[in-house]
Amino acid sequence: MSDSGAGTETGARPTGVAAARPLLPAPEPEPEGLLSPGVAPGTPSGEAPRLGSFLARAAAATAVLTVLGAVLGLVRDQAIARYFGASDASDAFLIAWTVPEMAATLLIEDGTALLLVPAFSLALTRRAAAGEAPGSDPVRDLVATTLPRLFLLLAGGAALLVAGAPWVVGVLAPGLADPRLAVDCTRLTSVTVLTFGITGYFSAALRAHRSFLPPAGVYVAYNLGIIGMTLALHAVWGVRAAAVGVAVGSVLMILTQLPVFLRLVPLARPRLPRFGRPGRRAARTAPPLGFAVLAPVVLFVVSRQSQVLVERFLASTLPAGAISHLNYAQKVAQMPMVLSLMICTVTFPVVAQAMAAGNREKARLRVERDLGLAGTVVLLGTAVVLGYAPQIVEVLFERGAFDATDTASTAQVMRVYALGLLGHCLVGALSRPFFSSGRPTWFPAFAMGTGLLVTMGAGYALTYRFGVDGIATANAIGISTTALLLLMGLGTRVVPIRTRAVALSLGRLTGASLVAGVAGWACAPLVPDPVLSLAAGCLLVPSAFFLTGLALRSPEVVSLLALTRRRFLDGR
């Protein structure tokens, strides 16, 4: 799915998360819909519905592939749990997997996207402004300036990781009794430093061109590679088979996007990169991507991913299996956050292009709507996790080497993690507007660094007494601190969002989530069979969430239900 048209929107009426009906479509023949980004006055009336409709379709398609990738991720975790349980072997693999997780956050999900989506959006804006002027294509110049250098830099990083694997494992998990297996797995997964970087580059370029399907499908390919190698080779190589799967899956991620990338993104003639100044034409037309722009993004992403490093460092001092319990709990608990952020992923190019064009009002409307929609999704998921964590873990993992004791420990950690899901969602959603202008900004790195310090302090204070529950609590406190700082800083530094209105709206949604979660927690034990109990919860929790949201007059809940009713009546 691709659409290179810029598109703008209509309807200058006040909208946003604090309005009485912020998401209700306008009474037009073709309504804006939930994903319409808002508009500045004077925009042609026919373009907003087209863009809103396109974004809605893109979000729906992205949602389908995101859910499929998440389901395959659960199958992947089920395979690892079945064959290796919560043991020294699974802990060794998860220590090695820290590097791909860090690389994925830095090179696919956040770092490269925060740098390159605005850069490609600016290049596309300059191309549109230049029209058919000969000899000038900012997109081609950007690719020629950045892609060869990125390839060589990442290849060197992967080689260094292979050589330094023992040192890396020693830093990540000094408490491991025998680090040799973790070192082997780290070397096998080191290729992801290169492959994830190319994957992230392709994803950013395609999203800026409004082609969302290939980037959304990369984790489907990735998890298929891990599952396939684990099933085929676990009897021969043990947990090393899963590490091989990580490497194979990362190559499949590139192949998933390569055909569309070659079709949409113009490439210059191959030439050896020079690490001095770019050519004159590239310097004139390619957006700036120097150290001043790169450093704040890298520091922010590394600080964010360091939350996981702190967790595993602390958990390595606990009994065997602690790292595995944290991992299984985190992977499942964060699914609502992943689903909520797909909204911001689809609309990020719209915000970046609005900032590039100087349309701050359009960016404000888009960001406020994104926060409301993403908060609704993640808090509904939080309620399900709070109410039905034991049933979720039992249905997903309790088989083979993963026993009832592991289920109880993982479910307890999951519920603690759920308390920080809104913070994780807000950090992902709020960081994008900070970097959408392509100008250096250090505030997100400051906020994330502050949250990391809080996590470390709380972790050291709570781990000795509460074990893995203390580690999860520290994570929730630290990420919530970062989210609060970003929310307070965004309106005064980048996009003039109505901070108090956003906070009030999210507070109402949080109240609805807590009521629904408590209702699920009380009713879950009434049905002994975990599958039937979870199925009942999928009806009970959303009903309690939306009814409580209506009682609290949450604008997002009111709008969603009104839009659903309107669509139903139109369908009739």
C-alpha positions in Angstrom: 0.0 0.0 0.0 1.6 3.2 -1.1 0.5 6.8 -1.7 3.0 9.5 -2.4 0.5 12.3 -2.4 0.9 14.9 0.3 -2.7 15.5 1.0 -4.1 18.0 3.5 -7.2 18.1 5.6 -10.3 20.2 6.0 -12.4 21.4 8.9 -10.8 24.0 11.2 -13.3 23.5 14.0 -11.6 22.9 17.5 -10.7 19.3 18.0 -8.6 17.4 20.4 -8.7 15.1 23.3 -10.4 17.6 25.6 -13.1 18.7 23.3 -16.6 17.4 24.1 -16.6 15.3 20.9 -13.0 15.4 19.6 -13.2 12.3 17.4 -16.7 12.6 16.0 -16.7 12.9 12.2 -17.9 16.1 10.6 -21.4 16.0 9.0 -19.9 15.7 5.5 -20.7 13.2 2.7 -17.3 11.5 3.4 -16.4 11.9 7.2 -12.9 12.4 8.4 -12.8 9.4 10.6 -10.8 8.6 13.7 -7.4 9.0 12.0 -8.0 12.2 10.2 -5.2 14.5 11.4 -7.0 17.8 11.5 -6.3 20.8 9.3 -5.4 24.4 9.0 -8.0 26.9 7.6 -8.2 27.3 3.9 -7.3 23.7 2.9 -9.3 22.3 0.0 -12.2 20.4 1.3 -11.8 17.3 -0.8 -8.3 16.4 0.4 -9.0 15.7 4.1 -11.4 12.9 3.6 -9.0 11.2 1.1 -6.1 11.5 3.6 -8.2 10.5 6.5 -9.5 7.5 4.6 -6.0 6.5 3.5 -4.7 6.7 7.1 -7.6 4.7 8.4 -6.9 1.9 5.8 -3.2 2.1 6.5 -3.8 1.8 10.2 -6.1 -1.1 9.7 -3.6 -3.0 7.5 -0.8 -2.2 9.9 -2.9 -3.4 12.8 -3.5 -6.8 11.0 0.2 -7.3 10.4 1.1 -6.1 13.8 -1.3 -8.5 15.4 0.0 -11.3 13.2 3.6 -10.5 14.1 2.6 -10.3 17.8 0.9 -13.7 17.6 3.9 -15.2 16.0 6.0 -13.6 18.7 3.9 -15.5 21.2 4.4 -18.7 19.3 8.1 -18.0 19.3 8.1 -17.5 23.1 5.9 -20.6 23.5 8.5 -22.7 21.5 11.4 -21.4 23.7 9.3 -22.0 26.8 8.4 -25.5 25.7 11.9 -26.6 24.9 13.9 -24.7 27.4 11.4 -23.5 30.1 12.8 -21.0 32.6 16.3 -22.3 33.0 20.0 -21.5 32.6 19.7 -22.2 28.9 16.8 -19.8 28.4 18.5 -17.2 30.5 21.6 -17.5 28.4 19.6 -17.0 25.2 17.8 -14.0 26.7 21.1 -12.4 27.7 22.3 -12.7 24.1 18.9 -11.5 22.8 19.5 -8.2 24.7 21.7 -7.1 21.8 19.1 -7.7 19.1 16.5 -6.0 21.3 18.7 -3.0 21.7 19.4 -3.0 18.0 15.7 -3.3 17.1 14.8 -0.3 19.3 17.7 1.8 18.0 17.7 0.8 14.4 14.1 -0.2 13.6 11.5 1.0 16.0 12.7 4.4 17.3 16.2 5.6 16.5 16.3 5.3 12.7 12.7 6.1 12.4 13.0 9.3 14.5 15.9 10.4 12.3 15.0 9.3 8.9 11.2 9.7 8.6 11.6 13.4 9.1 14.6 13.5 6.8 12.7 11.6 4.0 9.6 13.7 4.7 11.6 16.9 4.2 13.3 15.5 1.1 9.8 14.7 -0.3 8.6 18.2 0.5 11.6 19.7 -1.2 11.1 17.5 -4.2 7.5 18.6 -4.5 8.5 22.2 -4.2 11.2 21.8 -6.9 8.7 20.2 -9.3 10.3 18.9 -12.4 13.5 20.8 -12.1 16.3 18.8 -13.8 19.3 17.4 -12.0 17.9 17.8 -8.5 16.2 15.0 -6.5 16.6 15.4 -2.7 15.4 11.9 -2.1 18.1 10.3 -4.3 20.7 12.6 -2.8 19.6 11.6 0.7 20.0 7.9 -0.1 23.3 8.4 -1.8 24.6 10.3 1.2 23.4 8.1 4.0 22.9 4.5 3.0 26.5 3.5 2.0 27.9 5.0 5.2 25.3 3.3 7.3 26.1 0.0 5.8 29.9 0.2 6.5 29.4 1.6 10.0 27.0 -1.2 11.0 29.1 -3.9 9.4 32.0 -2.7 11.6 29.8 -2.7 14.7 28.7 -6.3 14.0 32.3 -7.4 13.7 33.3 -5.7 16.9 30.4 -7.4 18.7 31.6 -10.9 17.5 35.0 -10.2 18.9 33.8 -8.6 22.2 31.0 -11.0 23.0 32.6 -12.3 26.2 33.0 -8.8 27.5 29.4 -7.9 26.6 28.0 -10.9 28.4 30.1 -10.1 31.4 28.8 -6.6 31.5 25.1 -7.6 30.9 25.0 -10.5 33.4 27.9 -10.7 35.7 26.0 -13.1 37.9 25.9 -16.0 35.4 27.7 -19.0 36.7 28.8 -20.2 33.2 28.7 -17.5 30.5 29.9 -19.7 27.6 26.5 -20.5 26.2 25.5 -16.8 26.4 28.7 -15.8 24.6 28.0 -18.3 21.8 24.4 -17.0 21.4 25.6 -13.4 21.4 28.0 -14.1 18.5 25.3 -15.8 16.5 22.9 -12.9 16.9 25.5 -10.2 16.3 24.6 -10.0 12.6 21.4 -8.1 13.6 23.5 -5.0 14.2 23.8 -4.8 10.4 20.5 -6.4 9.3 18.3 -4.4 11.7 20.0 -1.2 10.5 19.2 -1.9 6.9 15.6 -3.0 7.9 15.1 0.3 9.8 16.4 2.4 6.9 14.1 0.7 4.5 11.1 1.1 6.9 11.7 4.8 7.4 12.0 5.5 3.7 8.8 3.5 2.9 6.8 5.1 5.7 7.7 8.5 4.5 6.5 7.5 1.1 3.3 6.3 2.9 3.9 2.6 2.1 3.1 0.9 5.4 2.5 -2.8 4.6 6.2 -3.9 4.1 7.4 -2.2 7.3 4.5 -3.7 9.2 5.3 -7.2 8.0 9.0 -7.3 9.1 8.3 -8.9 12.4 6.1 -11.6 10.8 9.2 -12.6 8.8 11.5 -12.2 11.8 9.5 -14.5 14.0 9.0 -17.0 11.3 12.7 -17.3 11.0 13.2 -17.8 14.8 10.3 -20.3 15.0 11.5 -22.3 12.0 15.1 -22.6 13.2 14.1 -23.4 16.8 11.8 -26.2 15.7 14.2 -27.6 13.2 17.5 -27.5 15.2 16.7 -27.4 18.9 17.4 -31.2 19.3 20.9 -30.7 17.7 22.0 -27.3 18.9 19.9 -26.6 21.9 19.1 -23.0 22.6 21.7 -22.0 20.0 19.1 -22.9 17.4 17.0 -19.9 18.6 20.0 -17.6 18.2 20.5 -18.9 14.6 16.8 -18.2 14.1 17.3 -14.6 15.1 20.0 -14.2 12.5 17.9 -15.8 9.8 14.8 -13.9 10.7 16.7 -10.6 10.5 17.7 -11.3 6.9 14.1 -12.1 6.0 13.2 -8.7 7.4 15.3 -7.0 4.7 14.0 -9.2 1.9 10.4 -8.4 2.9 10.9 -4.7 2.1 13.6 -4.8 -0.6 11.3 -5.1 -3.7 9.1 -2.1 -2.7 12.0 -0.1 -1.6 13.7 -0.5 -5.0 10.4 0.5 -6.7 9.7 3.6 -4.7 13.0 5.1 -3.7 15.3 6.3 -6.5 18.9 5.1 -6.2 22.0 6.9 -7.4 24.7 5.0 -9.3 26.7 2.8 -6.9 29.9 4.5 -5.7 32.3 4.1 -2.8 31.2 6.3 0.1 33.5 9.1 1.2 33.5 10.1 4.8 34.4 13.7 4.2 32.0 16.3 3.0 29.1 15.2 0.7 29.0 16.3 -2.9 27.8 19.8 -3.7 24.5 18.7 -5.0 23.8 16.5 -2.1 24.8 19.3 0.3 22.3 21.6 -1.4 19.3 19.1 -1.4 19.8 16.4 1.2 18.3 17.1 4.6 21.0 17.5 7.4 21.8 14.3 9.3 24.9 15.4 11.2 26.1 14.6 14.7 24.0 17.4 16.2 20.8 15.7 15.0 22.0 12.1 15.5 23.3 12.4 19.1 20.1 13.3 20.9 18.2 10.5 19.1 20.8 7.9 19.9 21.1 9.0 23.5 17.3 8.9 24.0 16.9 5.4 22.4 19.9 3.9 24.3 18.6 5.3 27.5 15.1 3.9 26.8 16.4 0.4 26.0 18.8 0.5 29.0 15.7 -0.1 31.1 15.9 -3.7 29.9 19.6 -3.8 30.6 19.1 -2.6 34.2 16.4 -5.3 34.7 18.5 -8.1 33.4 21.5 -6.9 35.3 19.6 -7.0 38.6 17.8 -10.2 37.7 21.1 -12.0 37.0 21.7 -11.9 40.8 18.4 -13.8 41.5 17.8 -17.5 41.2 17.8 -19.2 37.8 14.7 -18.4 35.8 14.2 -14.8 37.0 15.3 -13.3 33.7 13.0 -15.7 31.9 10.0 -14.8 34.1 10.6 -11.1 33.4 10.9 -11.7 29.7 7.8 -13.7 29.3 5.8 -11.3 31.4 7.1 -8.2 29.6 6.5 -9.6 26.1 2.9 -10.4 26.8 2.1 -7.3 28.9 3.5 -4.9 26.3 1.2 -6.2 23.5 -1.4 -3.5 24.2 1.4 -0.9 24.0 2.6 -2.2 20.6 -1.0 -2.1 19.2 -1.6 1.4 20.5 1.6 2.7 19.0 0.7 1.5 15.5 -1.5 4.6 15.3 1.4 6.9 15.9 3.6 4.9 13.5 1.1 5.5 10.7 0.6 9.2 11.4 4.2 10.1 12.2 5.0 11.0 8.5 1.9 13.3 8.6 3.2 15.1 11.7 6.7 15.3 10.2 5.5 16.7 6.9 3.3 19.2 8.8 6.3 20.4 10.8 8.4 20.5 7.7 5.8 22.8 6.1 5.5 24.9 9.2 1.9 23.9 9.9 2.0 23.6 13.7 -1.8 23.7 14.1 -2.2 20.6 12.0 0.6 18.9 13.9 -1.1 19.8 17.2 -4.5 18.4 16.2 -2.8 15.2 15.0 -0.8 14.7 18.1 -3.7 15.3 20.5 -5.9 12.8 18.6 -3.1 10.2 18.6 -2.6 10.5 22.3 -6.3 10.0 23.0 -6.6 7.0 20.6 -3.4 5.4 21.8 -4.3 5.9 25.4 -7.7 4.2 24.9 -6.1 1.2 23.3 -3.3 0.7 25.8 -5.5 1.2 28.9 -8.1 -1.2 27.6 -5.3 -3.8 27.2 -4.0 -2.9 30.7 -7.4 -3.8 32.2 -7.3 -7.2 30.5 -3.8 -7.9 31.8 -4.7 -6.8 35.3 -7.7 -9.0 35.4 -6.6 -12.1 33.6 -2.8 -12.4 33.8 -2.8 -15.9 35.3 -5.2 -17.2 32.7 -3.2 -15.5 29.9 0.1 -17.1 31.0 -1.5 -20.5 31.5 -3.1 -20.6 28.1 0.0 -19.3 26.3 2.9 -21.0 28.1 2.1 -23.7 30.6 3.3 -26.8 28.8 6.4 -28.8 28.5 9.2 -27.4 30.8 7.1 -24.4 31.8 5.1 -25.5 34.9 2.4 -24.0 37.2 5.1 -22.4 39.4 6.4 -20.5 36.4 2.9 -19.5 35.5 2.2 -18.0 39.0 5.5 -16.1 39.0 5.2 -14.7 35.5 1.5 -13.7 36.0 2.4 -11.7 39.1 5.2 -9.9 37.3 2.8 -9.2 34.3 0.4 -7.4 36.6 3.1 -5.2 38.0 4.4 -4.4 34.5 0.9 -3.5 33.4 1.0 -0.5 35.8 3.6 1.1 33.5 2.0 0.4 30.1 0.5 3.8 29.8 3.9 5.3 30.5 5.5 3.1 27.8 2.8 4.1 25.3 3.1 7.8 26.1 6.9 7.7 25.8 6.6 6.2 22.3 3.9 8.6 21.2 5.3 11.8 22.7 8.9 11.2 21.5 7.9 11.3 17.8 6.8 14.9 17.7 10.0 16.0 19.5 12.1 14.7 16.6 9.6 15.4 13.8 11.1 18.7 12.9 14.6 17.2 12.1 16.2 19.8 14.4 18.4 18.9 17.4 16.5 18.5 20.6 18.0 17.2 23.9 14.9 17.2 26.0 13.7 13.7 25.3 17.1 12.3 26.2 17.0 14.3 29.4 13.6 13.0 30.2 14.6 9.4 29.4 17.8 9.7 31.3 15.9 10.9 34.4 13.5 8.0 34.1 16.4 5.6 33.8 18.0 7.0 37.0 14.7 6.5 38.8 14.5 2.9 37.5 18.0 2.2 38.7 17.5 3.7 42.1 14.1 2.0 42.6 15.5 -1.3 41.3 18.3 -1.4 43.7 16.0 -0.5 46.6 13.3 -3.0 45.7 15.0 -6.0 44.2 16.5 -7.4 47.4 13.2 -7.4 49.2 10.7 -8.1 46.4 12.7 -10.0 43.7 11.4 -9.8 40.2 8.3 -7.9 41.4 10.6 -5.2 42.6 12.3 -5.0 39.3 9.0 -4.7 37.4 7.8 -2.0 39.9 11.0 0.0 39.3 10.4 -0.2 35.5 6.8 1.1 35.9 7.9 4.0 38.1 10.8 5.0 35.8 9.0 5.0 32.5 6.0 6.8 34.1 8.4 9.6 35.2 9.8 9.9 31.7 6.2 10.0 30.2 5.2 12.8 32.6 8.3 14.9 31.7 7.7 14.5 28.0 4.0 15.4 28.3 4.9 18.6 30.2 7.7 19.5 27.9 6.1 18.9 24.5 3.6 21.8 24.6 6.2 24.4 25.5 9.0 23.2 23.2 7.7 21.7 19.9 3.9 21.2 19.4 1.6 23.5 21.4 -0.7 20.7 22.7 -3.2 21.4 25.5 -1.3 19.5 28.3 -3.9 19.8 31.0 -6.7 18.7 28.7 -4.7 15.7 27.5 -3.9 14.8 31.1 -7.5 15.1 32.1 -8.6 12.9 29.3 -6.0 10.2 30.0 -7.0 10.4 33.7 -10.6 9.5 32.9 -9.4 6.6 30.7 -7.2 5.4 33.5 -10.1 5.4 35.9 -12.1 3.3 33.5 -9.2 0.9 33.1 -8.8 0.4 36.8 -12.5 -0.3 37.3 -12.5 -2.8 34.4 -9.3 -4.5 35.7 -10.7 -4.9 39.2 -13.9 -6.4 37.8 -11.9 -8.9 35.8 -9.7 -9.7 38.7 -12.8 -10.5 40.8 -14.6 -12.5 38.2 -11.7 -14.5 36.6 -11.5 -17.2 39.3 -15.3 -17.9 39.0 -14.6 -19.9 35.8 -12.2 -22.7 36.5 -11.2 -23.4 32.9 -8.6 -20.8 31.8 -9.7 -20.7 28.2 -13.3 -20.1 29.1 -12.4 -17.7 31.8 -10.3 -15.7 29.4 -13.0 -15.7 26.7 -15.5 -14.4 29.3 -13.0 -11.7 30.3 -12.7 -10.5 26.7 -16.4 -9.6 26.9 -16.5 -8.5 30.6 -13.5 -6.2 30.6 -14.3 -4.1 27.5 -17.9 -3.8 28.6 -16.8 -2.5 32.0 -14.2 -0.2 30.4 -16.6 1.5 28.0 -19.5 1.7 30.5 -17.2 3.3 33.1 -15.8 5.6 30.4 -19.3 6.8 29.6 -20.0 7.4 33.3 -16.8 9.4 33.6 -17.7 11.3 30.3 -14.4 10.3 28.6 -14.5 12.1 25.3 -12.6 9.2 23.5 -15.1 6.6 24.7 -18.1 8.8 23.8 -16.7 9.5 20.4 -15.8 5.9 19.6 -19.3 4.6 20.6 -21.0 7.4 18.7 -18.9 6.7 15.6 -19.7 2.9 15.9 -23.4 3.7 16.2 -23.2 6.0 13.2 -21.4 3.4 11.1 -23.9 0.8 12.1 -26.8 3.0 11.1 -25.1 3.9 7.8 -24.6 0.2 7.1 -28.3 -0.4 7.5 
